[in-house]
Amino acid sequence: MNLKKVLPLSAALIMGLIAARLVVQISHKKNDTPAGPRMVKVVSAAHDVAPGDALNGDALSVGDVTADSAPPNSFSDPGDLGGRVALSTITKGQTIVESLLAPKGTASGLQAVIPAGMRAVTIDINEVSGVAGFVTPGSHIDLIESIHDDQANQFVSRCLVQNVLVSAVGVRSTAVTPDGQQAHSVTMIVTPKQAQLIDLAAMNGHARLVLRSANDSRSEDLTPLSMDDLLGPHKPAVTIQKPIQQTGDPFAGTTRPSTETVVEGWRVRVISAGESSTVDVHTPPDAPTTPSVTGTDRSPIGDP
């Protein structure tokens, strides 16, 4: 065998085996490299959606997110949301999930956001009764009213409802009236009995909104207040009686206290034709102290 021919062939064979092994190792390393995160499609809001608004194609957009970050009960196909109505405010870019939507078949409008068993009622407001425009959709308020109590003949202030949700201010359910204009009505979500009470109060007065803290959902045990509570306790009137006197014998010259009558004036002795008699002359309240009485003898009643 010619070694000159065998050695190069052997070397080439060995190099080929080494190269093949390297290729196999590299291929295994590639297979061992972990794959990237799995991506899924989700439907989100293309712009802000107000409560009660129906979702249409312009309001929806589709994007890719990792499977781990996709919220539960989200949607991947915009077609699954056709005709659905927003139950609460959906902001731009927010992923749409089932809990943000009204039940299937619900018509758009305010009725879509009224919970079962509740009612929507609207009252008139002005700048003062509406808390100067600081009440916005989503606020919680109390409602008070002052009405005239005919039986007590005074005004009484009473808290009609507490911690009720404002669903709309004017005709807007997402913000106050634009351009700083003052809204003239507020719509609230209340129970049927509260709706009756509010309507009755609206017929007999003007209700006032009281804005609550966003962190305060307590209900207070409030009793009606009257003008007596505003003015405070009254001190009883004190009647002062002047001591009164009554004379006994007109010529006895003695006096004693009495609570029966008050005799003010003069007793005059009249002597006529040799006979003596007396005449009582009473002094009017606005008369001078000494009455103008003529006679031979006059002295104050009670004096001899």
Secondary structure, 3 states (H helix, E strand, C coil): CCHHHHHHHHHHHHHHHHHHHHHHHHHHHHHHCCCCCCEEEEEEECCCECCCCECCHHHEEEEEEECCCCCCCECCCHHHHCCCEECCCECCCCECEHHHECCCCCCCCHHHHCCCCCEEEEEECCCCCCHHHCCCCCCEEEEEEEEEECCCCEEEEEEEEEEEEEEEECCECCCCCHHHCCCCEEEEEECHHHHHHHHHHHHHCCCEEEECCCCCCCCCCCCCEEHHHHHCCCCCCCCCCCCEEEECCCCCCCEEEECCCCCCEEEEEEEECCEEEEEEEECCCCCCCCCCCCCCEEEECCCC
